[in-house]
Amino acid sequence: TKTTVFAVDRYWKGIDDGEISIVSDETRNSDGTRSSSDEYYFEKGKTYLVFARMVKGFLKTSECSFTRRDDQIEEILPLLGEGKKPPKPETSL
């Protein structure tokens, strides 16, 4: 299982946390290739609009969802509206 951790800037529905994890059933093959069943591939350092669903207690997304990189979301964001900011993490003294 591959896990991708995201810092959340805005959310519209679901988990109101400043950080989420998306899991996949991606398999890394011995020849360096990878395979999975309909998973979306995230690139480190990129920003995404993620559409995920809860599956057996884990957030998952797929290639068939509206998940997109930030340079591909200009048509989707106006339909979603403003969104909400996640609560700021509490800092301990």
LUMDOFI-444539 format. One record per residue (C-alpha): residue in one letter; x, y, z. Coordinates in steps of 0.1 Angstrom, whole numbers, plus 5000, padded with zeros to 4 digits. Layout:
AXYZ;...
***
This chain:
T500050005000;K501250344991;T500250645012;T500451005001;V500151275028;F498651615019;A498651945037;V495052075034;D494552425023;R490752415018;Y488052145020;W484452125010;K483151805026;G484351535049;I487451555070;D488251895084;D491851835092;G495052025082;E496651705070;I495151395053;S496451065039;I495350905007;V496150535003;S496450324972;D496949954964;E499850044941;T502349764936;R505949844928;N507349564905;S510949434906;D511649594872;G510849944886;T507449964870;R504250004891;S500749874888;S497449944905;S493749914902;D492450244890;E494550474913;Y495550834907;Y499350904908;F500451204928;E503751384923;K505651514952;G505651894955;K502551944933;T499252084945;Y496051894939;L492251924942;V491451574955;F488151404953;A488351104976;R486050844992;M486250645024;V486950275017;K487350045047;G488450335069;F490950485045;L490650775020;K491050664984;T490850834950;S490850704915;E491650804879;C487950834873;S487351094900;F487651474894;T491051474912;R493251714893;R496551904895;D496252274903;D496852374867;Q493752174857;I491152294881;E490052634868;E486652494856;I485952294887;L486652544915;P483852794906;L481352504909;L482552414943;G482552754958;E484752904985;G485452595006;K486452595043;K489852635059;P490852355082;P491352445119;K494852555128;P496752295147;E497052365184;T500552445195;S501952335228;L504052555250;
***
